[in-house]
């Protein structure tokens, strides 16, 4: 839920800043800046809660903590990539694919009641997916409409 609020807050701040600094508001730019900030925020969780997030990965993955660190770095790089007009289309598609590829970890966390911050088995469970599934779709659509559509 926190990433959603970060996304919306930065989006509103981006619009207000453009209104104050320029005559024209580029809502798609504000949306891309918001996504980049949100991804940086969520990436911090990869480093702060790496043990808990490692528990979300299927058991067959080696070096789970390394994967968590790499995916955190990927979130930062993909988010920043949205801010460069000449590269945003490719980074946007990569980010949408990334959202799809990491979703099974959310499913595992929900099924096994994993708390991503602690790694303990006392998380919200399957009810989490009722929120997370539409949120993940929302993030993908946000990227699509702010960085791909109307390229």
DSSP file (Angstrom, degrees, kcal/mol; ACC not computed):
  #  RESIDUE AA STRUCTURE BP1 BP2  ACC     N-H-->O    O-->H-N    N-H-->O    O-->H-N    TCO  KAPPA ALPHA  PHI   PSI    X-CA   Y-CA   Z-CA
    1    1 A X     >        0   0    0      0, 0.0     4,-1.8     0, 0.0     5,-0.2   0.000 360.0 360.0 360.0 -35.7    0.0    0.0    0.0
    2    2 A X  H  >  +     0   0    0      1,-0.2     4,-2.5     2,-0.2     5,-0.2   0.916 360.0  53.4 -60.4 -44.4    2.9    2.4    0.8
    3    3 A X  H  > S+     0   0    0      1,-0.2     4,-2.7     2,-0.2    -1,-0.2   0.895 106.5  53.9 -58.6 -37.6    4.3    2.2   -2.8
    4    4 A X  H  > S+     0   0    0      1,-0.2     4,-2.3     2,-0.2    -1,-0.2   0.918 110.4  46.0 -60.7 -44.1    0.8    3.2   -4.1
    5    5 A X  H  X S+     0   0    0     -4,-1.8     4,-2.7     2,-0.2     5,-0.2   0.878 111.6  51.5 -68.6 -37.2    0.7    6.3   -1.9
    6    6 A X  H  X S+     0   0    0     -4,-2.5     4,-2.6     2,-0.2     5,-0.3   0.934 110.1  50.7 -61.5 -45.2    4.3    7.2   -2.8
    7    7 A X  H  X S+     0   0    0     -4,-2.7     4,-2.0    -5,-0.2    -2,-0.2   0.942 114.8  41.6 -57.6 -50.5    3.3    6.9   -6.5
    8    8 A X  H  X S+     0   0    0     -4,-2.3     4,-2.4     2,-0.2    -1,-0.2   0.900 114.3  51.1 -67.9 -40.8    0.3    9.2   -6.1
    9    9 A X  H  X S+     0   0    0     -4,-2.7     4,-2.5     1,-0.2    -2,-0.2   0.939 112.8  44.7 -62.6 -47.4    2.0   11.7   -3.8
   10   10 A X  H  X S+     0   0    0     -4,-2.6     4,-2.7    -5,-0.2    -1,-0.2   0.870 111.1  55.5 -66.4 -35.1    4.9   12.2   -6.2
   11   11 A X  H  X S+     0   0    0     -4,-2.0     4,-2.1    -5,-0.3    -1,-0.2   0.940 110.3  44.6 -60.5 -47.4    2.6   12.4   -9.2
   12   12 A X  H  X S+     0   0    0     -4,-2.4     4,-2.7     2,-0.2    -2,-0.2   0.918 113.8  49.8 -64.1 -43.6    0.6   15.2   -7.5
   13   13 A X  H  X S+     0   0    0     -4,-2.5     4,-2.7     1,-0.2    -1,-0.2   0.904 109.5  52.7 -61.6 -40.5    3.9   17.0   -6.5
   14   14 A X  H  X S+     0   0    0     -4,-2.7     4,-2.0     2,-0.2    -1,-0.2   0.893 110.8  46.5 -61.6 -40.7    5.1   16.6  -10.1
   15   15 A X  H  X S+     0   0    0     -4,-2.1     4,-2.4     2,-0.2    -2,-0.2   0.936 113.8  47.6 -66.9 -46.4    2.0   18.2  -11.5
   16   16 A X  H  X S+     0   0    0     -4,-2.7     4,-2.0     1,-0.2    -2,-0.2   0.888 111.1  51.6 -63.4 -38.9    2.1   21.1   -8.9
   17   17 A X  H  X S+     0   0    0     -4,-2.7     4,-2.5     2,-0.2     5,-0.2   0.912 111.2  47.2 -64.2 -42.3    5.8   21.7   -9.6
   18   18 A X  H  X S+     0   0    0     -4,-2.0     4,-2.9     1,-0.2    -2,-0.2   0.899 110.7  52.0 -65.9 -39.2    5.2   21.9  -13.4
   19   19 A X  H  < S+     0   0    0     -4,-2.4    -1,-0.2     1,-0.2    -2,-0.2   0.880 114.8  43.0 -63.1 -36.9    2.2   24.2  -12.8
   20   20 A X  H  < S+     0   0    0     -4,-2.0    -2,-0.2    -5,-0.2    -1,-0.2   0.854 124.5  33.7 -76.6 -36.3    4.4   26.5  -10.7
   21   21 A X  H  < S+     0   0    0     -4,-2.5     2,-0.3    -5,-0.2    -2,-0.2   0.701 121.7  29.6 -96.1 -21.5    7.5   26.4  -13.0
   22   22 A X     <  -     0   0    0     -4,-2.9    -1,-0.1    -5,-0.2     3,-0.0  -0.885  66.3-126.1-138.2 164.9    6.0   26.1  -16.5
   23   23 A X  S    S+     0   0    0     -2,-0.3     2,-0.4    -3,-0.0    -1,-0.1   0.775  95.3  54.2 -79.9 -27.5    3.0   27.1  -18.4
   24   24 A X  S    S-     0   0    0     -6,-0.1     2,-0.5    -3,-0.0    -3,-0.1  -0.848  72.6-143.5-114.0 144.3    2.2   23.6  -19.6
   25   25 A X        -     0   0    0     -2,-0.4     2,-0.9    -6,-0.0     3,-0.1  -0.927   3.3-159.0-109.4 125.7    1.8   20.4  -17.6
   26   26 A X     >  -     0   0    0     -2,-0.5     4,-2.2     1,-0.2     5,-0.2  -0.840   9.7-176.8-101.3  95.2    3.1   17.1  -18.9
   27   27 A X  H  > S+     0   0    0     -2,-0.9     4,-2.2     1,-0.2    -1,-0.2   0.841  81.7  55.5 -63.6 -34.3    1.1   14.6  -17.0
   28   28 A X  H  > S+     0   0    0      2,-0.2     4,-2.2     1,-0.2    -1,-0.2   0.891 107.5  49.1 -67.9 -38.1    3.0   11.7  -18.6
   29   29 A X  H  > S+     0   0    0      2,-0.2     4,-2.7     1,-0.2     5,-0.2   0.934 110.9  50.1 -64.2 -45.5    6.3   13.1  -17.4
   30   30 A X  H  X S+     0   0    0     -4,-2.2     4,-2.2     1,-0.2    -2,-0.2   0.885 110.8  50.9 -59.2 -38.0    4.9   13.5  -13.9
   31   31 A X  H  X S+     0   0    0     -4,-2.2     4,-2.2     2,-0.2    -1,-0.2   0.884 110.6  47.9 -67.7 -39.0    3.7    9.9  -14.0
   32   32 A X  H  X S+     0   0    0     -4,-2.2     4,-2.4     2,-0.2    -2,-0.2   0.897 111.9  49.3 -69.7 -39.7    7.1    8.7  -15.1
   33   33 A X  H  X S+     0   0    0     -4,-2.7     4,-2.4     2,-0.2    -2,-0.2   0.922 111.3  50.6 -62.3 -43.3    8.9   10.7  -12.4
   34   34 A X  H  X S+     0   0    0     -4,-2.2     4,-2.6    -5,-0.2    -2,-0.2   0.907 110.6  48.6 -61.6 -42.5    6.4    9.3   -9.9
   35   35 A X  H  X S+     0   0    0     -4,-2.2     4,-2.7     2,-0.2    -1,-0.2   0.910 110.2  51.4 -65.0 -42.0    7.0    5.7  -11.0
   36   36 A X  H  X S+     0   0    0     -4,-2.4     4,-1.8    43,-0.2    -2,-0.2   0.910 112.9  45.8 -61.7 -42.0   10.8    6.2  -10.8
   37   37 A X  H  X S+     0   0    0     -4,-2.4     4,-2.4     2,-0.2    -2,-0.2   0.914 112.4  50.5 -67.0 -42.5   10.5    7.5   -7.3
   38   38 A X  H  X S+     0   0    0     -4,-2.6     4,-2.7     1,-0.2     5,-0.2   0.913 110.1  49.9 -62.2 -42.2    8.1    4.7   -6.3
   39   39 A X  H  X S+     0   0    0     -4,-2.7     4,-2.2     2,-0.2    -1,-0.2   0.863 109.7  50.9 -66.0 -35.4   10.5    2.1   -7.7
   40   40 A X  H  X S+     0   0    0     -4,-1.8     4,-1.5    -5,-0.2    -1,-0.2   0.911 110.5  50.5 -65.3 -41.6   13.4    3.7   -5.8
   41   41 A X  H  X S+     0   0    0     -4,-2.4     4,-0.8     1,-0.2    -2,-0.2   0.929 113.2  44.3 -60.1 -47.3   11.2    3.5   -2.6
   42   42 A X  H  X S+     0   0    0     -4,-2.7     4,-0.8     1,-0.2     3,-0.4   0.842 107.6  59.7 -69.9 -31.3   10.4   -0.2   -3.2
   43   43 A X  H >X S+     0   0    0     -4,-2.2     4,-1.0     1,-0.2     3,-0.7   0.860  95.7  62.4 -63.6 -34.3   14.1   -0.9   -4.0
   44   44 A X  H >X S+     0   0    0     -4,-1.5     4,-2.8     1,-0.3     3,-0.7   0.879  98.0  57.9 -57.6 -37.1   15.0    0.3   -0.6
   45   45 A X  H 3X S+     0   0    0     -4,-0.8     4,-2.6    -3,-0.4    -1,-0.3   0.823  96.9  61.4 -61.9 -31.7   12.9   -2.5    0.8
   46   46 A X  H << S+     0   0    0     -4,-0.8    -1,-0.2    -3,-0.7    -2,-0.2   0.835 114.3  34.6 -63.9 -31.8   15.0   -5.0   -1.2
   47   47 A X  H X< S+     0   0    0     -4,-1.0     3,-0.6    -3,-0.7    -2,-0.2   0.836 121.8  44.9 -90.7 -37.6   18.1   -3.9    0.9
   48   48 A X  H 3< S+     0   0    0     -4,-2.8    -3,-0.2     1,-0.2    -2,-0.2   0.835 127.4  27.9 -76.0 -33.2   16.4   -3.2    4.2
   49   49 A X  T 3X S+     0   0    0     -4,-2.6     4,-2.8    -5,-0.2     5,-0.3  -0.188  75.5 136.1-121.3  39.5   14.3   -6.4    4.2
   50   50 A X  H <> S+     0   0    0     -3,-0.6     4,-2.1     1,-0.2    -1,-0.1   0.842  72.0  53.2 -62.2 -34.5   16.4   -8.7    2.2
   51   51 A X  H  > S+     0   0    0      2,-0.2     4,-1.2     1,-0.2    -1,-0.2   0.953 113.4  42.5 -64.7 -47.9   16.0  -11.7    4.6
   52   52 A X  H  4 S+     0   0    0     65,-0.5     4,-0.5     1,-0.2     3,-0.3   0.899 115.6  48.6 -64.7 -41.2   12.2  -11.4    4.5
   53   53 A X  H >< S+     0   0    0     -4,-2.8     3,-1.1    63,-0.3     4,-0.4   0.835 104.4  60.3 -69.9 -31.0   12.1  -10.9    0.7
   54   54 A X  H >< S+     0   0    0     -4,-2.1     3,-1.3    -5,-0.3    -1,-0.2   0.851  96.8  61.2 -62.1 -33.4   14.4  -13.8    0.2
   55   55 A X  T 3< S+     0   0    0     -4,-1.2    -1,-0.3    -3,-0.3    -2,-0.2   0.714  94.4  64.5 -66.0 -19.6   11.8  -16.0    1.8
   56   56 A X  T <  S+     0   0    0     -3,-1.1    -1,-0.3    -4,-0.5     2,-0.2   0.693  85.1  90.0 -77.0 -18.7    9.4  -15.1   -1.0
   57   57 A X  S <  S-     0   0    0     -3,-1.3     7,-0.1    -4,-0.4    48,-0.0  -0.528  90.9 -98.6 -80.5 144.6   11.5  -16.7   -3.6
   58   58 A X    >   -     0   0    0     -2,-0.2     3,-1.7     1,-0.1    -1,-0.1  -0.237  34.6-112.9 -57.6 151.2   10.9  -20.4   -4.5
   59   59 A X  T 3  S+     0   0    0      1,-0.3    -1,-0.1    -3,-0.1     5,-0.1   0.731 109.7  68.2 -62.2 -25.0   13.3  -22.8   -2.8
   60   60 A X  T 3  S+     0   0    0      2,-0.0     2,-0.4     0, 0.0    -1,-0.3   0.614  76.9 101.1 -75.2  -9.0   15.1  -23.9   -6.1
   61   61 A X    <   -     0   0    0     -3,-1.7     3,-0.4     1,-0.0     2,-0.2  -0.611  66.4-144.1 -76.2 128.8   16.6  -20.4   -6.5
   62   62 A X  S    S+     0   0    0     -2,-0.4     5,-0.2     1,-0.2    -2,-0.0  -0.525  77.7  15.8 -82.5 160.0   20.3  -20.3   -5.4
   63   63 A X  S  > S+     0   0    0     -2,-0.2     4,-1.9     1,-0.1     3,-0.3   0.895  71.7 179.4  46.2  56.2   21.7  -17.2   -3.7
   64   64 A X  H  > S+     0   0    0     -3,-0.4     4,-2.3     1,-0.2     5,-0.2   0.879  76.2  53.7 -56.7 -42.5   18.3  -15.7   -2.9
   65   65 A X  H  > S+     0   0    0      1,-0.2     4,-2.3     2,-0.2    -1,-0.2   0.900 107.2  51.9 -62.5 -39.9   19.7  -12.7   -1.1
   66   66 A X  H  > S+     0   0    0     -3,-0.3     4,-2.6     1,-0.2    -1,-0.2   0.897 108.8  50.9 -61.6 -40.6   21.8  -11.9   -4.2
   67   67 A X  H  X S+     0   0    0     -4,-1.9     4,-2.8     2,-0.2     5,-0.2   0.904 108.8  51.5 -63.5 -41.3   18.7  -12.1   -6.4
   68   68 A X  H  X S+     0   0    0     -4,-2.3     4,-1.9     2,-0.2    -2,-0.2   0.919 111.2  47.3 -62.8 -43.4   16.9   -9.7   -4.1
   69   69 A X  H  X S+     0   0    0     -4,-2.3     4,-2.3     2,-0.2    -2,-0.2   0.922 112.8  49.4 -63.2 -43.3   19.7   -7.2   -4.3
   70   70 A X  H  X S+     0   0    0     -4,-2.6     4,-2.6     1,-0.2    -2,-0.2   0.914 110.7  49.1 -63.4 -43.1   19.8   -7.5   -8.1
   71   71 A X  H  X S+     0   0    0     -4,-2.8     4,-2.1     2,-0.2    -1,-0.2   0.856 109.4  53.5 -67.6 -31.7   16.1   -7.0   -8.4
   72   72 A X  H  X S+     0   0    0     -4,-1.9     4,-1.7    -5,-0.2    -2,-0.2   0.931 110.7  45.7 -64.0 -44.7   16.3   -4.0   -6.1
   73   73 A X  H  X S+     0   0    0     -4,-2.3     4,-2.7     1,-0.2    -2,-0.2   0.891 110.0  55.5 -63.3 -39.2   19.0   -2.5   -8.4
   74   74 A X  H  X S+     0   0    0     -4,-2.6     4,-3.1     1,-0.2     5,-0.3   0.898 104.0  54.0 -61.4 -40.1   16.9   -3.4  -11.4
   75   75 A X  H  X S+     0   0    0     -4,-2.1     4,-2.1     1,-0.2    -1,-0.2   0.921 111.0  45.8 -60.2 -43.1   14.0   -1.4  -10.0
   76   76 A X  H  X S+     0   0    0     -4,-1.7     4,-2.5     2,-0.2     5,-0.2   0.949 115.7  45.2 -64.5 -48.6   16.1    1.7   -9.6
   77   77 A X  H  X S+     0   0    0     -4,-2.7     4,-2.4     1,-0.2    -2,-0.2   0.919 114.5  47.7 -63.4 -45.3   17.7    1.3  -13.1
   78   78 A X  H  X S+     0   0    0     -4,-3.1     4,-0.9    -5,-0.2    -1,-0.2   0.896 112.7  49.7 -65.0 -39.0   14.4    0.6  -14.8
   79   79 A X  H >< S+     0   0    0     -4,-2.1     3,-0.7    -5,-0.3     4,-0.4   0.934 112.4  45.9 -64.5 -46.0   12.7    3.6  -13.0
   80   80 A X  H >< S+     0   0    0     -4,-2.5     3,-1.9     1,-0.2     4,-0.3   0.877 105.2  62.7 -64.2 -36.7   15.5    6.0  -14.0
   81   81 A X  H >< S+     0   0    0     -4,-2.4     3,-1.2     1,-0.3    -1,-0.2   0.787  91.8  65.5 -59.3 -27.4   15.4    4.7  -17.5
   82   82 A X  T << S+     0   0    0     -4,-0.9    -1,-0.3    -3,-0.7    -2,-0.2   0.711  93.8  62.0 -65.7 -18.7   11.8    5.9  -17.8
   83   83 A X  T <  S+     0   0    0     -3,-1.9     2,-0.7    -4,-0.4    -1,-0.2   0.547  85.5  81.0 -87.9  -7.8   13.1    9.5  -17.5
   84   84 A X    X>  -     0   0    0     -3,-1.2     4,-2.0    -4,-0.3     3,-1.8  -0.879  69.3-153.3-102.6 110.5   15.2    9.4  -20.6
   85   85 A X  T 34 S+     0   0    0     -2,-0.7     4,-0.4     1,-0.3    -1,-0.2   0.832  92.7  53.5 -52.7 -38.8   13.0   10.1  -23.7
   86   86 A X  T 34 S+     0   0    0      1,-0.2    -1,-0.3     2,-0.1     4,-0.1   0.698 122.8  28.4 -72.3 -17.3   15.3    8.2  -26.1
   87   87 A X  T <> S+     0   0    0     -3,-1.8     4,-2.3    -6,-0.2     3,-0.4   0.515  91.2  95.7-116.7 -10.0   15.2    5.0  -23.9
   88   88 A X  H  X S+     0   0    0     -4,-2.0     4,-2.7     1,-0.2     5,-0.2   0.822  80.3  57.8 -60.5 -34.6   11.9    5.1  -22.1
   89   89 A X  H  > S+     0   0    0     -4,-0.4     4,-2.0     2,-0.2    -1,-0.2   0.948 112.1  40.3 -60.6 -49.6   10.0    2.9  -24.5
   90   90 A X  H  > S+     0   0    0     -3,-0.4     4,-2.3     1,-0.2    -2,-0.2   0.907 116.8  48.9 -66.1 -43.1   12.5    0.0  -24.1
   91   91 A X  H  X S+     0   0    0     -4,-2.3     4,-2.4   -10,-0.2    -1,-0.2   0.875 109.0  54.6 -65.0 -36.0   12.8    0.5  -20.3
   92   92 A X  H  X S+     0   0    0     -4,-2.7     4,-2.2    -5,-0.3    -2,-0.2   0.940 109.6  45.5 -63.6 -46.9    9.0    0.7  -20.0
   93   93 A X  H  X S+     0   0    0     -4,-2.0     4,-2.3     1,-0.2    -1,-0.2   0.908 112.9  51.4 -62.9 -40.4    8.5   -2.7  -21.7
   94   94 A X  H  X S+     0   0    0     -4,-2.3     4,-2.4     1,-0.2    -1,-0.2   0.887 109.7  50.5 -62.3 -38.5   11.3   -4.2  -19.6
   95   95 A X  H  X S+     0   0    0     -4,-2.4     4,-2.5     2,-0.2    -2,-0.2   0.891 108.5  50.8 -68.1 -39.6    9.6   -2.8  -16.5
   96   96 A X  H  X S+     0   0    0     -4,-2.2     4,-1.8     2,-0.2    -2,-0.2   0.923 112.1  47.4 -63.1 -43.4    6.2   -4.4  -17.5
   97   97 A X  H  X S+     0   0    0     -4,-2.3     4,-2.6     1,-0.2    -2,-0.2   0.910 110.1  53.9 -62.4 -41.6    8.0   -7.7  -18.0
   98   98 A X  H  X S+     0   0    0     -4,-2.4     4,-2.2     1,-0.2    -2,-0.2   0.921 105.6  52.6 -57.8 -46.3    9.7   -7.3  -14.7
   99   99 A X  H  X S+     0   0    0     -4,-2.5     4,-0.7     1,-0.2    -1,-0.2   0.889 111.9  46.4 -58.0 -39.9    6.3   -6.7  -12.9
  100  100 A X  H >X S+     0   0    0     -4,-1.8     3,-0.5     1,-0.2     4,-0.5   0.916 112.0  50.3 -68.4 -43.1    5.0  -10.0  -14.5
  101  101 A X  H 3< S+     0   0    0     -4,-2.6     3,-0.3     1,-0.2     4,-0.2   0.815 111.8  46.1 -69.1 -31.1    8.2  -12.0  -13.6
  102  102 A X  H >X S+     0   0    0     -4,-2.2     3,-1.0     1,-0.2     4,-0.9   0.618  90.3  86.1 -86.6 -11.1    8.2  -10.9   -9.9
  103  103 A X  H XX S+     0   0    0     -4,-0.7     4,-1.8    -3,-0.5     3,-0.8   0.859  78.1  63.3 -61.5 -36.8    4.5  -11.5   -9.4
  104  104 A X  H 3X S+     0   0    0     -4,-0.5     4,-2.6    -3,-0.3    -1,-0.3   0.834  97.2  59.2 -57.0 -29.7    4.9  -15.3   -8.6
  105  105 A X  H <> S+     0   0    0     -3,-1.0     4,-2.3    -4,-0.2    -1,-0.3   0.875 104.5  50.1 -64.7 -35.5    7.0  -14.2   -5.5
  106  106 A X  H <X S+     0   0    0     -4,-0.9     4,-2.0    -3,-0.8    -2,-0.2   0.873 109.3  51.3 -68.4 -36.6    3.9  -12.3   -4.3
  107  107 A X  H  X S+     0   0    0     -4,-1.8     4,-2.7     2,-0.2     5,-0.2   0.938 110.7  48.0 -64.3 -46.2    1.8  -15.4   -4.8
  108  108 A X  H  X S+     0   0    0     -4,-2.6     4,-2.5     1,-0.2     6,-0.2   0.916 110.7  51.7 -60.4 -43.2    4.2  -17.6   -2.8
  109  109 A X  H  <>S+     0   0    0     -4,-2.3     5,-2.5     1,-0.2     4,-0.3   0.885 112.3  46.3 -61.3 -38.6    4.3  -15.0    0.0
  110  110 A X  H ><5S+     0   0    0     -4,-2.0     3,-0.8     3,-0.2    16,-0.2   0.931 113.3  47.3 -70.4 -45.1    0.5  -15.0    0.1
  111  111 A X  H 3<5S+     0   0    0     -4,-2.7    -2,-0.2     1,-0.2    -1,-0.2   0.891 120.6  38.1 -63.0 -40.4    0.1  -18.8    0.0
  112  112 A X  T 3<5S-     0   0    0     -4,-2.5    -1,-0.2    -5,-0.2    -2,-0.2   0.336 107.8-122.3 -95.9   7.1    2.7  -19.3    2.7
  113  113 A X  T < 5 +     0   0    0     -3,-0.8    10,-3.9    -4,-0.3     2,-0.4   0.869  46.9 176.7  56.2  40.5    1.7  -16.2    4.8
  114  114 A X      < -     0   0    0     -5,-2.5     2,-0.8    -6,-0.2     7,-0.2  -0.629  28.3-143.6 -81.2 128.8    5.2  -14.7    4.5
  115  115 A X     >  -     0   0    0      5,-2.8     4,-3.7    -2,-0.4     3,-0.4  -0.840  10.9-151.5 -87.0 113.3    5.8  -11.3    6.0
  116  116 A X  T  4 S+     0   0    0     -2,-0.8   -63,-0.3     1,-0.2   -64,-0.2   0.730  91.1  52.9 -64.9 -21.1    8.2   -9.7    3.5
  117  117 A X  T  4 S+     0   0    0    -65,-0.2   -65,-0.5     1,-0.1    -1,-0.2   0.870 126.8  17.5 -80.8 -36.6    9.8   -7.5    6.2
  118  118 A X  T  4 S-     0   0    0     -3,-0.4    -2,-0.2     2,-0.2     3,-0.1   0.692  89.6-130.3-108.2 -23.4   10.6  -10.2    8.7
  119  119 A X     <  +     0   0    0     -4,-3.7    -3,-0.1     1,-0.3     2,-0.1   0.409  62.8 135.8  82.9  -2.5   10.4  -13.5    6.7
  120  120 A X        -     0   0    0     -5,-0.3    -5,-2.8     1,-0.1     2,-0.9  -0.363  67.4-115.4 -76.1 159.4    8.2  -15.0    9.4
  121  121 A X  S    S+     0   0    0     -7,-0.2    -7,-0.2     1,-0.2    -1,-0.1  -0.311  92.3  92.9 -91.5  50.3    5.1  -17.0    8.4
  122  122 A X        +     0   0    0     -2,-0.9    -1,-0.2     3,-0.0    -8,-0.2   0.023  53.6 129.7-129.1  26.5    2.6  -14.5   10.0
  123  123 A X  S    S-     0   0    0    -10,-3.9    -8,-0.2    -3,-0.4    -9,-0.1  -0.076  76.9 -87.3 -74.0 179.8    1.9  -12.3    6.9
  124  124 A X    >   -     0   0    0    -10,-0.2     3,-0.7     1,-0.2     2,-0.1   0.670  60.1-155.9 -68.7 -18.6   -1.6  -11.5    5.6
  125  125 A X  T >   -     0   0    0    -16,-0.3     3,-1.9     1,-0.2     4,-0.4  -0.413  55.2 -13.6  80.4-154.2   -2.0  -14.6    3.5
  126  126 A X  T >> S+     0   0    0      1,-0.3     3,-1.2   -16,-0.2     4,-0.8   0.747 124.2  70.1 -62.6 -26.4   -4.3  -15.0    0.5
  127  127 A X  H X> S+     0   0    0     -3,-0.7     4,-0.6     1,-0.3     3,-0.6   0.807  88.9  67.5 -60.5 -26.2   -6.2  -11.8    1.2
  128  128 A X  H X> S+     0   0    0     -3,-1.9     4,-3.2     1,-0.2     3,-1.0   0.859  92.8  58.1 -59.4 -36.9   -3.0  -10.0    0.3
  129  129 A X  H <> S+     0   0    0     -3,-1.2     4,-2.2    -4,-0.4     5,-0.4   0.800  94.0  64.8 -68.0 -27.6   -3.5  -11.1   -3.4
  130  130 A X  H << S+     0   0    0     -4,-0.8     4,-0.3    -3,-0.6    -1,-0.3   0.785 116.5  30.1 -64.8 -24.7   -6.9   -9.5   -3.6
  131  131 A X  H <X S+     0   0    0     -3,-1.0     4,-1.7    -4,-0.6    -2,-0.2   0.835 120.7  50.4 -95.0 -45.3   -5.0   -6.2   -3.1
  132  132 A X  H  X S+     0   0    0     -4,-3.2     4,-2.8     1,-0.2     5,-0.2   0.853 102.9  58.7 -67.4 -37.8   -1.7   -7.0   -4.8
  133  133 A X  H  X S+     0   0    0     -4,-2.2     4,-2.0     1,-0.2    -1,-0.2   0.959 111.4  38.9 -61.6 -53.3   -3.0   -8.4   -8.0
  134  134 A X  H  > S+     0   0    0     -5,-0.4     4,-2.6    -4,-0.3    -1,-0.2   0.864 115.4  55.1 -65.5 -30.8   -4.9   -5.3   -9.1
  135  135 A X  H  X S+     0   0    0     -4,-1.7     4,-2.5     2,-0.2    -2,-0.2   0.922 107.3  48.5 -65.4 -43.0   -2.1   -3.1   -7.8
  136  136 A X  H  X S+     0   0    0     -4,-2.8     4,-2.0     2,-0.2    -1,-0.2   0.906 113.1  48.2 -62.7 -41.7    0.5   -5.0   -9.9
  137  137 A X  H  X S+     0   0    0     -4,-2.0     4,-2.5    -5,-0.2    -2,-0.2   0.909 110.0  52.9 -63.2 -42.5   -1.8   -4.6  -13.0
  138  138 A X  H  X S+     0   0    0     -4,-2.6     4,-2.6     1,-0.2    -2,-0.2   0.913 107.8  50.6 -58.9 -44.7   -2.3   -0.9  -12.1
  139  139 A X  H  X S+     0   0    0     -4,-2.5     4,-2.2     2,-0.2    -1,-0.2   0.915 110.8  49.1 -61.5 -42.7    1.5   -0.4  -12.0
  140  140 A X  H  X S+     0   0    0     -4,-2.0     4,-2.4     1,-0.2    -2,-0.2   0.911 112.9  46.5 -62.9 -42.8    1.9   -2.0  -15.4
  141  141 A X  H  X S+     0   0    0     -4,-2.5     4,-2.9     2,-0.2     5,-0.3   0.871 108.5  56.6 -66.7 -36.7   -0.9    0.1  -16.9
  142  142 A X  H  X S+     0   0    0     -4,-2.6     4,-1.7    -5,-0.2    -2,-0.2   0.931 110.9  43.8 -58.2 -46.7    0.7    3.2  -15.3
  143  143 A X  H  X>S+     0   0    0     -4,-2.2     4,-2.2     2,-0.2     5,-0.6   0.926 113.6  51.5 -65.2 -45.0    3.9    2.5  -17.1
  144  144 A X  I  X>S+     0   0    0     -4,-2.4     5,-2.7     1,-0.2     4,-2.0   0.945 115.0  40.1 -58.9 -50.1    2.2    1.6  -20.4
  145  145 A X  I  <5S+     0   0    0     -4,-2.9    -1,-0.2     1,-0.2    -2,-0.2   0.751 120.6  43.5 -76.3 -22.8    0.1    4.8  -20.5
  146  146 A X  I  <5S+     0   0    0     -4,-1.7    -1,-0.2    -5,-0.3    -2,-0.2   0.722 131.7  15.6 -92.5 -20.9    2.9    7.1  -19.3
  147  147 A X  I  <5S+     0   0    0     -4,-2.2    -3,-0.2    -5,-0.2    -2,-0.2   0.625 130.1  30.9-128.0 -18.8    5.8    5.8  -21.3
  148  148 A X  I ><<S+     0   0    0     -4,-2.0     3,-1.5    -5,-0.6    -3,-0.2   0.829  92.8  79.8-110.6 -55.5    4.6    3.6  -24.2
  149  149 A X  T 3 <S+     0   0    0     -5,-2.7    -1,-0.0     1,-0.3   -60,-0.0  -0.321 106.5  13.6 -62.1 134.2    1.3    4.7  -25.5
  150  150 A X  T 3         0   0    0      1,-0.1    -1,-0.3    -2,-0.0    -2,-0.0   0.726 360.0 360.0  75.1  22.7    1.5    7.7  -27.8
  151  151 A X    <         0   0    0     -3,-1.5    -1,-0.1   -62,-0.0    -2,-0.1   0.519 360.0 360.0 -54.4 360.0    5.3    7.3  -28.2
